[in-house]
Amino acid sequence: MTRYALFLGCTIPARQPHYEVSARKSLAKLGIDLVDLEGMTCCAPPPLQSIDLETSLSMAAYNISLAEEADLDIVTLCTGCFESLAIANNLLRENAKLKERVNKILSNAGKEFRGNKEVRHYLQVLMKDVGIDHLKKNVTRKLGNLKVATFYGCHSLRPSALLKFDDPERPKLFDNLVEALGAKSIWYRNKLKCCGGLLRGYADDIALAIARDKIAMATKAGADCLSTLCPFCFLTLDLGQFLMKSTYHEEYNLPILHYTELLSLSLGIDPKELALDFHKIRVDKVLSKIS
Amino acid sequence: MTQAECKVVKASEINPRFKYEISKMHGAEKLMRCFQCGTCTSDCPIARYSESYRPRQIIRMAQLGLEDRILDSDTLWLCASCFTCTDRCPQDVEVASVIRVLRNLAAERGHIPQVFREQFSSILESGYAYKIPELRVKRRELLGLPPLPKGNSESIRKTLRGLKPEKFFENNGGY
Protein backbone atom coordinates (compact mmCIF):
# COMPACT_ATOMS: atom_id res chain seq x y z
CA MET A 1 0.00 0.00 0.00
CA THR A 2 1.35 3.40 -0.98
CA ARG A 3 0.44 6.20 1.41
CA TYR A 4 -0.01 9.86 0.64
CA ALA A 5 -1.28 12.89 2.51
CA LEU A 6 -4.39 13.95 0.62
CA PHE A 7 -4.56 17.66 -0.08
CA LEU A 8 -8.26 18.27 -0.69
CA GLY A 9 -8.31 22.06 -1.12
CA CYS A 10 -11.45 24.23 -1.01
CA THR A 11 -13.39 23.72 -4.23
CA ILE A 12 -13.77 19.95 -4.00
CA PRO A 13 -15.32 19.74 -0.52
CA ALA A 14 -17.38 22.89 -1.10
CA ARG A 15 -18.79 22.04 -4.50
CA GLN A 16 -17.79 18.68 -5.94
CA PRO A 17 -18.28 15.70 -3.64
CA HIS A 18 -18.67 13.53 -6.75
CA TYR A 19 -15.03 14.17 -7.57
CA GLU A 20 -13.93 13.22 -4.07
CA VAL A 21 -16.07 10.06 -3.99
CA SER A 22 -14.74 8.81 -7.31
CA ALA A 23 -11.16 9.65 -6.36
CA ARG A 24 -11.29 7.96 -2.98
CA LYS A 25 -12.99 4.83 -4.32
CA SER A 26 -10.83 4.36 -7.39
CA LEU A 27 -7.49 5.15 -5.76
CA ALA A 28 -8.28 2.81 -2.85
CA LYS A 29 -9.04 0.03 -5.34
CA LEU A 30 -5.63 0.54 -6.87
CA GLY A 31 -3.83 0.35 -3.53
CA ILE A 32 -3.30 4.06 -2.85
CA ASP A 33 -3.92 4.93 0.78
CA LEU A 34 -5.02 8.54 1.26
CA VAL A 35 -4.39 10.05 4.68
CA ASP A 36 -6.46 13.06 5.76
CA LEU A 37 -4.29 15.45 7.74
CA GLU A 38 -5.77 17.98 10.12
CA GLY A 39 -5.00 21.66 9.77
CA MET A 40 -4.63 21.93 6.00
CA THR A 41 -5.82 25.24 4.55
CA CYS A 42 -6.28 26.73 1.11
CA CYS A 43 -3.30 26.09 -1.19
CA ALA A 44 -2.69 29.81 -1.90
CA PRO A 45 -3.59 29.87 -5.60
CA PRO A 46 -2.75 32.52 -8.25
CA PRO A 47 -5.34 35.07 -7.02
CA LEU A 48 -3.59 35.06 -3.65
CA GLN A 49 -0.14 35.08 -5.29
CA SER A 50 -1.34 38.17 -7.18
CA ILE A 51 -1.82 40.07 -3.96
CA ASP A 52 1.34 39.09 -2.12
CA LEU A 53 3.89 36.43 -3.03
CA GLU A 54 5.34 36.15 0.44
CA THR A 55 1.93 35.49 1.99
CA SER A 56 1.03 32.86 -0.60
CA LEU A 57 4.36 31.06 -0.35
CA SER A 58 4.05 30.99 3.42
CA MET A 59 0.59 29.51 3.24
CA ALA A 60 1.67 26.83 0.77
CA ALA A 61 4.76 26.07 2.84
CA TYR A 62 2.60 25.82 5.97
CA ASN A 63 0.58 23.04 4.31
CA ILE A 64 3.67 21.26 3.07
CA SER A 65 5.19 21.41 6.56
CA LEU A 66 2.19 19.47 7.90
CA ALA A 67 2.91 16.66 5.44
CA GLU A 68 6.59 16.80 6.38
CA GLU A 69 5.66 16.37 10.04
CA ALA A 70 3.57 13.32 9.10
CA ASP A 71 6.44 12.02 6.95
CA LEU A 72 4.24 11.74 3.87
CA ASP A 73 4.38 13.01 0.30
CA ILE A 74 1.35 15.04 -0.79
CA VAL A 75 -1.13 14.08 -3.49
CA THR A 76 -3.61 16.61 -4.87
CA LEU A 77 -6.84 16.08 -6.79
CA CYS A 78 -7.02 19.71 -7.86
CA THR A 79 -4.63 20.93 -10.51
CA GLY A 80 -4.68 24.42 -9.00
CA CYS A 81 -3.60 23.06 -5.63
CA PHE A 82 -0.91 21.01 -7.36
CA GLU A 83 0.46 24.11 -9.02
CA SER A 84 0.46 26.28 -5.90
CA LEU A 85 2.07 23.66 -3.68
CA ALA A 86 4.53 22.28 -6.23
CA ILE A 87 5.73 25.75 -7.23
CA ALA A 88 6.24 26.68 -3.60
CA ASN A 89 7.98 23.38 -2.86
CA ASN A 90 10.39 23.69 -5.77
CA LEU A 91 10.95 27.41 -5.42
CA LEU A 92 11.75 27.25 -1.74
CA ARG A 93 14.08 24.31 -2.25
CA GLU A 94 16.01 26.23 -4.91
CA ASN A 95 16.00 29.67 -3.33
CA ALA A 96 17.64 29.79 0.09
CA LYS A 97 16.80 33.46 0.61
CA LEU A 98 13.07 32.93 0.04
CA LYS A 99 13.14 29.82 2.21
CA GLU A 100 14.69 31.74 5.05
CA ARG A 101 12.08 34.49 4.79
CA VAL A 102 9.23 32.01 4.70
CA ASN A 103 10.59 30.00 7.61
CA LYS A 104 10.81 33.15 9.67
CA ILE A 105 7.11 33.70 9.02
CA LEU A 106 6.22 30.07 9.75
CA SER A 107 8.07 30.22 13.05
CA ASN A 108 5.14 32.36 14.32
CA ALA A 109 3.13 29.16 14.35
CA GLY A 110 6.00 26.90 15.34
CA LYS A 111 6.27 25.41 11.84
CA GLU A 112 9.22 24.87 9.53
CA PHE A 113 9.48 24.14 5.83
CA ARG A 114 12.25 21.64 5.15
CA GLY A 115 11.64 20.68 1.54
CA ASN A 116 12.09 16.94 1.94
CA LYS A 117 8.68 15.83 0.66
CA GLU A 118 7.19 15.68 -2.83
CA VAL A 119 3.98 17.27 -4.11
CA ARG A 120 2.27 15.14 -6.73
CA HIS A 121 -0.83 15.33 -8.85
CA TYR A 122 -2.76 12.07 -8.67
CA LEU A 123 -2.05 11.31 -12.34
CA GLN A 124 1.66 11.19 -11.50
CA VAL A 125 0.86 8.84 -8.63
CA LEU A 126 -1.13 6.57 -10.95
CA MET A 127 1.74 6.46 -13.39
CA LYS A 128 4.51 6.05 -10.84
CA ASP A 129 2.95 3.88 -8.11
CA VAL A 130 0.34 1.93 -10.06
CA GLY A 131 1.65 1.88 -13.61
CA ILE A 132 -0.16 1.39 -16.91
CA ASP A 133 0.14 -2.41 -16.89
CA HIS A 134 -1.25 -2.87 -13.41
CA LEU A 135 -4.01 -0.39 -14.18
CA LYS A 136 -4.99 -2.29 -17.32
CA LYS A 137 -5.19 -5.53 -15.34
CA ASN A 138 -7.69 -3.94 -12.96
CA VAL A 139 -10.03 -2.68 -15.67
CA THR A 140 -13.20 -4.76 -15.62
CA ARG A 141 -15.36 -2.53 -17.80
CA LYS A 142 -13.53 -1.41 -20.92
CA LEU A 143 -14.52 2.01 -22.18
CA GLY A 144 -14.13 0.67 -25.72
CA ASN A 145 -16.18 2.96 -27.91
CA LEU A 146 -15.79 6.08 -25.89
CA LYS A 147 -14.08 9.04 -27.52
CA VAL A 148 -12.56 11.19 -24.80
CA ALA A 149 -11.25 14.72 -25.24
CA THR A 150 -8.64 15.05 -22.50
CA PHE A 151 -8.10 18.46 -20.98
CA TYR A 152 -4.94 18.89 -18.95
CA GLY A 153 -5.75 22.39 -17.76
CA CYS A 154 -3.00 24.94 -17.31
CA HIS A 155 -1.66 24.29 -13.88
CA SER A 156 -0.65 20.70 -14.38
CA LEU A 157 1.63 21.65 -17.26
CA ARG A 158 2.78 25.22 -16.75
CA PRO A 159 5.09 26.75 -15.65
CA SER A 160 6.82 23.61 -16.85
CA ALA A 161 10.25 24.53 -15.48
CA LEU A 162 8.89 24.35 -11.94
CA LEU A 163 6.16 21.71 -12.26
CA LYS A 164 7.95 19.10 -14.41
CA PHE A 165 4.65 17.27 -14.97
CA ASP A 166 4.95 16.39 -18.66
CA ASP A 167 6.08 17.92 -21.95
CA PRO A 168 4.02 21.14 -21.91
CA GLU A 169 3.61 21.23 -25.69
CA ARG A 170 3.04 17.53 -26.37
CA PRO A 171 1.84 15.98 -23.13
CA LYS A 172 0.98 12.28 -23.13
CA LEU A 173 0.47 11.31 -19.51
CA PHE A 174 -3.28 11.92 -19.32
CA ASP A 175 -3.94 10.49 -22.80
CA ASN A 176 -2.03 7.33 -21.95
CA LEU A 177 -4.03 6.90 -18.75
CA VAL A 178 -7.31 7.35 -20.66
CA GLU A 179 -6.27 4.80 -23.26
CA ALA A 180 -5.27 2.37 -20.50
CA LEU A 181 -8.99 2.23 -19.68
CA GLY A 182 -9.70 1.10 -23.22
CA ALA A 183 -11.14 4.44 -24.37
CA LYS A 184 -9.86 6.50 -27.27
CA SER A 185 -8.20 9.82 -26.54
CA ILE A 186 -8.96 12.20 -29.38
CA TRP A 187 -7.16 15.34 -30.50
CA TYR A 188 -9.06 18.61 -30.76
CA ARG A 189 -8.07 22.15 -31.61
CA ASN A 190 -6.78 24.33 -28.77
CA LYS A 191 -6.56 21.30 -26.50
CA LEU A 192 -3.76 22.85 -24.44
CA LYS A 193 -5.36 26.28 -24.10
CA CYS A 194 -6.74 27.61 -20.82
CA CYS A 195 -10.43 27.11 -19.86
CA GLY A 196 -10.78 30.71 -18.74
CA GLY A 197 -11.81 29.61 -15.26
CA LEU A 198 -9.64 32.03 -13.31
CA LEU A 199 -11.36 35.00 -14.92
CA ARG A 200 -14.78 33.97 -13.65
CA GLY A 201 -16.07 36.68 -11.37
CA TYR A 202 -13.74 39.33 -12.80
CA ALA A 203 -14.30 39.15 -16.57
CA ASP A 204 -17.16 36.68 -17.03
CA ASP A 205 -17.66 37.48 -20.71
CA ILE A 206 -14.05 36.62 -21.60
CA ALA A 207 -14.08 33.53 -19.37
CA LEU A 208 -17.20 32.23 -21.09
CA ALA A 209 -15.88 32.96 -24.60
CA ILE A 210 -12.78 30.90 -23.85
CA ALA A 211 -14.77 28.02 -22.34
CA ARG A 212 -17.11 28.05 -25.31
CA ASP A 213 -14.18 27.65 -27.71
CA LYS A 214 -13.00 24.63 -25.75
CA ILE A 215 -16.43 22.95 -25.74
CA ALA A 216 -17.06 23.79 -29.40
CA MET A 217 -13.71 22.36 -30.53
CA ALA A 218 -14.10 19.14 -28.54
CA THR A 219 -17.64 18.72 -29.91
CA LYS A 220 -16.47 19.34 -33.46
CA ALA A 221 -13.78 16.68 -33.05
CA GLY A 222 -16.51 14.16 -32.19
CA ALA A 223 -15.87 13.76 -28.47
CA ASP A 224 -18.39 11.73 -26.42
CA CYS A 225 -17.15 13.52 -23.33
CA LEU A 226 -14.42 15.84 -22.13
CA SER A 227 -12.32 14.74 -19.19
CA THR A 228 -10.81 17.10 -16.62
CA LEU A 229 -8.21 16.92 -13.85
CA CYS A 230 -9.28 20.00 -11.93
CA PRO A 231 -12.49 21.03 -10.14
CA PHE A 232 -12.19 24.54 -11.53
CA CYS A 233 -11.91 23.43 -15.15
CA PHE A 234 -14.83 21.09 -14.49
CA LEU A 235 -17.00 23.88 -13.11
CA THR A 236 -16.12 26.23 -15.95
CA LEU A 237 -16.92 23.68 -18.63
CA ASP A 238 -19.88 21.87 -17.03
CA LEU A 239 -21.86 24.74 -15.50
CA GLY A 240 -20.47 26.94 -18.27
CA GLN A 241 -22.58 25.10 -20.87
CA PHE A 242 -25.72 26.43 -19.14
CA LEU A 243 -24.36 29.94 -19.51
CA MET A 244 -23.46 29.27 -23.15
CA LYS A 245 -27.06 28.34 -23.73
CA SER A 246 -28.40 31.56 -22.25
CA THR A 247 -25.69 33.83 -23.70
CA TYR A 248 -25.01 32.36 -27.14
CA HIS A 249 -28.15 30.23 -27.59
CA GLU A 250 -25.92 27.26 -28.23
CA GLU A 251 -26.60 23.86 -26.75
CA TYR A 252 -23.68 21.44 -26.66
CA ASN A 253 -24.66 18.93 -23.97
CA LEU A 254 -21.11 17.63 -23.85
CA PRO A 255 -20.69 15.57 -20.67
CA ILE A 256 -17.68 16.60 -18.58
CA LEU A 257 -16.15 13.85 -16.44
CA HIS A 258 -13.28 13.95 -14.04
CA TYR A 259 -10.66 11.33 -14.90
CA THR A 260 -11.37 9.62 -11.57
CA GLU A 261 -14.97 9.14 -12.68
CA LEU A 262 -13.92 7.40 -15.89
CA LEU A 263 -11.45 5.40 -13.83
CA SER A 264 -14.09 4.39 -11.28
CA LEU A 265 -16.47 3.27 -14.02
CA SER A 266 -13.78 1.19 -15.69
CA LEU A 267 -12.77 -0.40 -12.39
CA GLY A 268 -16.33 -1.69 -12.12
CA ILE A 269 -17.61 0.70 -9.45
CA ASP A 270 -21.41 1.06 -9.62
CA PRO A 271 -22.37 4.43 -11.18
CA LYS A 272 -25.01 4.76 -8.44
CA GLU A 273 -22.20 5.14 -5.90
CA LEU A 274 -20.62 8.05 -7.76
CA ALA A 275 -23.07 10.92 -7.05
CA LEU A 276 -23.29 11.67 -10.76
CA ASP A 277 -26.31 13.90 -10.11
CA PHE A 278 -23.82 16.66 -9.25
CA HIS A 279 -23.13 17.06 -12.97
CA LYS A 280 -25.04 19.92 -14.60
CA ILE A 281 -24.69 18.23 -17.99
CA ARG A 282 -26.08 14.73 -17.66
CA VAL A 283 -23.69 11.86 -18.26
CA ASP A 284 -26.28 9.25 -19.35
CA LYS A 285 -24.92 9.25 -22.90
CA VAL A 286 -21.55 8.18 -21.59
CA LEU A 287 -23.01 5.50 -19.31
CA SER A 288 -25.11 3.98 -22.08
CA LYS A 289 -22.09 3.82 -24.34
CA ILE A 290 -19.95 1.84 -21.95
CA SER A 291 -22.38 -0.52 -20.25
CA MET B 1 -6.33 50.42 -22.75
CA THR B 2 -7.04 49.85 -26.41
CA GLN B 3 -4.64 50.97 -29.11
CA ALA B 4 -6.95 53.87 -29.95
CA GLU B 5 -6.90 55.07 -26.35
CA CYS B 6 -3.09 55.10 -26.15
CA LYS B 7 -1.98 58.49 -25.05
CA VAL B 8 1.26 60.26 -25.83
CA VAL B 9 3.83 59.42 -23.20
CA LYS B 10 5.00 62.45 -21.29
CA ALA B 11 8.46 62.47 -19.75
CA SER B 12 6.90 63.42 -16.42
CA GLU B 13 4.96 60.14 -16.38
CA ILE B 14 8.09 58.06 -16.60
CA ASN B 15 9.81 56.58 -13.61
CA PRO B 16 13.23 55.71 -15.03
CA ARG B 17 14.09 53.61 -11.97
CA PHE B 18 10.97 51.43 -12.22
CA LYS B 19 12.53 48.72 -14.38
CA TYR B 20 15.49 48.41 -12.04
CA GLU B 21 13.29 48.32 -8.97
CA ILE B 22 11.08 45.53 -10.27
CA SER B 23 14.00 43.60 -11.76
CA LYS B 24 15.10 43.04 -8.18
CA MET B 25 11.82 41.36 -7.28
CA HIS B 26 11.41 37.61 -7.50
CA GLY B 27 9.97 36.60 -10.87
CA ALA B 28 10.74 39.86 -12.69
CA GLU B 29 14.53 39.53 -12.82
CA LYS B 30 14.58 38.98 -16.59
CA LEU B 31 12.28 41.87 -17.56
CA MET B 32 15.03 43.65 -19.52
CA ARG B 33 15.60 40.68 -21.80
CA CYS B 34 12.28 41.21 -23.60
CA PHE B 35 12.84 42.25 -27.23
CA GLN B 36 9.12 42.62 -28.01
CA CYS B 37 8.70 39.62 -30.32
CA GLY B 38 5.05 39.25 -29.30
CA THR B 39 5.02 35.49 -28.69
CA CYS B 40 3.30 36.15 -25.36
CA THR B 41 0.44 38.15 -26.85
CA SER B 42 -0.08 35.88 -29.83
CA ASP B 43 -0.33 32.78 -27.59
CA CYS B 44 -2.36 34.47 -24.86
CA PRO B 45 -5.89 33.03 -24.51
CA ILE B 46 -7.13 36.29 -23.01
CA ALA B 47 -5.65 38.61 -25.63
CA ARG B 48 -7.65 36.69 -28.20
CA TYR B 49 -10.94 37.78 -26.65
CA SER B 50 -10.02 40.98 -24.83
CA GLU B 51 -9.93 44.44 -26.38
CA SER B 52 -7.30 45.66 -23.97
CA TYR B 53 -5.13 42.93 -22.48
CA ARG B 54 -1.78 42.55 -24.27
CA PRO B 55 1.08 41.06 -22.23
CA ARG B 56 3.72 42.40 -24.62
CA GLN B 57 2.38 45.91 -24.08
CA ILE B 58 2.48 45.55 -20.31
CA ILE B 59 6.10 44.37 -20.45
CA ARG B 60 7.06 47.29 -22.70
CA MET B 61 5.32 49.77 -20.42
CA ALA B 62 7.21 48.32 -17.47
CA GLN B 63 10.50 48.67 -19.33
CA LEU B 64 9.64 52.27 -20.16
CA GLY B 65 8.78 53.06 -16.56
CA LEU B 66 5.09 53.93 -17.02
CA GLU B 67 4.50 52.95 -13.43
CA ASP B 68 1.21 54.73 -12.73
CA ARG B 69 -0.40 53.72 -16.00
CA ILE B 70 0.30 50.06 -15.34
CA LEU B 71 -0.41 49.89 -11.64
CA ASP B 72 -3.62 51.92 -11.75
CA SER B 73 -5.06 49.96 -14.70
CA ASP B 74 -7.82 47.34 -14.46
CA THR B 75 -6.29 45.58 -17.46
CA LEU B 76 -3.47 44.26 -15.30
CA TRP B 77 -5.96 41.97 -13.57
CA LEU B 78 -7.10 40.21 -16.75
CA CYS B 79 -4.25 37.68 -16.76
CA ALA B 80 -5.66 34.21 -16.04
CA SER B 81 -2.27 32.92 -14.86
CA CYS B 82 -2.14 30.14 -17.46
CA PHE B 83 1.65 30.62 -17.80
CA THR B 84 1.64 30.01 -21.57
CA CYS B 85 3.62 33.24 -22.06
CA THR B 86 6.18 32.21 -19.46
CA ASP B 87 6.63 28.79 -21.03
CA ARG B 88 6.97 30.01 -24.60
CA CYS B 89 9.04 33.18 -24.20
CA PRO B 90 12.19 32.76 -26.34
CA GLN B 91 14.05 35.18 -24.07
CA ASP B 92 13.04 33.33 -20.92
CA VAL B 93 11.25 36.35 -19.46
CA GLU B 94 8.81 34.96 -16.93
CA VAL B 95 5.98 37.09 -18.31
CA ALA B 96 3.23 35.81 -15.99
CA SER B 97 5.50 36.33 -13.00
CA VAL B 98 6.31 39.89 -14.07
CA ILE B 99 2.57 40.51 -14.18
CA ARG B 100 2.25 38.95 -10.73
CA VAL B 101 4.98 41.30 -9.44
CA LEU B 102 3.12 44.28 -10.96
CA ARG B 103 -0.10 43.12 -9.30
CA ASN B 104 1.67 42.84 -5.95
CA LEU B 105 2.76 46.47 -6.39
CA ALA B 106 -0.75 47.54 -7.44
CA ALA B 107 -2.11 45.79 -4.34
CA GLU B 108 0.26 47.85 -2.19
CA ARG B 109 -1.48 50.92 -3.60
CA GLY B 110 -4.82 49.43 -2.59
CA HIS B 111 -5.83 48.46 -6.13
CA ILE B 112 -7.30 45.01 -5.61
CA PRO B 113 -10.40 44.02 -7.60
CA GLN B 114 -13.38 43.10 -5.44
CA VAL B 115 -13.43 39.39 -6.35
CA PHE B 116 -9.74 38.99 -5.46
CA ARG B 117 -10.29 40.94 -2.27
CA GLU B 118 -13.19 38.72 -1.18
CA GLN B 119 -11.34 35.49 -1.87
CA PHE B 120 -8.27 36.75 -0.07
CA SER B 121 -10.28 37.83 2.96
CA SER B 122 -12.04 34.50 3.15
CA ILE B 123 -8.75 32.62 2.99
CA LEU B 124 -7.16 34.69 5.70
CA GLU B 125 -10.22 34.50 7.92
CA SER B 126 -11.19 30.87 7.61
CA GLY B 127 -8.25 29.22 5.89
CA TYR B 128 -10.48 28.40 2.89
CA ALA B 129 -11.36 30.22 -0.30
CA TYR B 130 -15.06 29.42 0.22
CA LYS B 131 -17.23 28.59 3.13
CA ILE B 132 -18.30 24.97 2.89
CA PRO B 133 -22.12 24.91 3.10
CA GLU B 134 -23.79 22.87 5.88
CA LEU B 135 -25.88 21.07 3.27
CA ARG B 136 -22.75 19.86 1.52
CA VAL B 137 -21.28 18.58 4.77
CA LYS B 138 -24.46 16.50 5.29
CA ARG B 139 -24.36 15.21 1.73
CA ARG B 140 -20.76 14.13 2.29
CA GLU B 141 -21.94 11.91 5.14
CA LEU B 142 -24.66 10.40 2.96
CA LEU B 143 -22.08 9.59 0.30
CA GLY B 144 -19.95 7.83 2.88
CA LEU B 145 -17.15 10.37 2.73
CA PRO B 146 -15.01 10.75 5.84
CA PRO B 147 -15.66 13.85 7.96
CA LEU B 148 -13.75 16.91 6.80
CA PRO B 149 -10.45 17.22 8.63
CA LYS B 150 -10.36 20.10 11.08
CA GLY B 151 -9.11 23.42 9.72
CA ASN B 152 -6.77 25.76 11.52
CA SER B 153 -7.86 29.34 10.91
CA GLU B 154 -6.38 30.47 14.23
CA SER B 155 -2.94 29.15 13.44
CA ILE B 156 -2.88 30.50 9.88
CA ARG B 157 -3.97 33.94 11.10
CA LYS B 158 -1.18 33.89 13.63
CA THR B 159 1.32 32.91 10.97
CA LEU B 160 0.41 35.66 8.55
CA ARG B 161 0.02 38.44 11.08
CA GLY B 162 2.10 41.51 10.29
CA LEU B 163 2.68 40.63 6.62
CA LYS B 164 2.08 43.24 3.94
CA PRO B 165 -1.57 42.41 3.12
CA GLU B 166 -2.64 43.38 6.63
CA LYS B 167 -1.78 46.95 5.65
CA PHE B 168 -3.53 46.74 2.23
CA PHE B 169 -6.78 46.01 3.99
CA GLU B 170 -6.33 48.40 6.89
CA ASN B 171 -8.57 51.09 5.43
CA ASN B 172 -11.23 48.61 4.41
CA GLY B 173 -12.29 47.24 7.74
CA GLY B 174 -9.52 44.68 8.09
CA TYR B 175 -9.30 41.48 6.05
Interface residues (C-beta under 8 A of the other chain):
Chain A: L8 C10 T11 P13 A14 R15 P17 E20 V21 R24 D36 L37 E38 G39 M40 T41 C42 A44 P45 P46 P47 L48 Q49 S50 I51 D52 L53 E54 T55 S58 M59 Y62 N95 L98 I105 L106 N108 A109 K111 C154 H155 L157 R158 P159 S160 A161 P168 K193 C194 G196 G197 L198 L199 G201 Y202 A203 D205 I206 A207 A209 I210 A275
Chain B: H26 G27 P45 I46 R48 Y49 S50 W77 L78 A80 S81 C82 F83 T84 T86 D87 E94 A96 R100 V101 R103 N104 A107 I112 P113 V115 F116 Q119 F120 I123 G127 Y128 A129 Y130 K131 I132 P133 R136 R139 R140 L143 G144 L145 P146 L148 P149 K150 G151 N152 S153 S155 I156 K158 T159 L160 R161 L163 K164 P165 F168
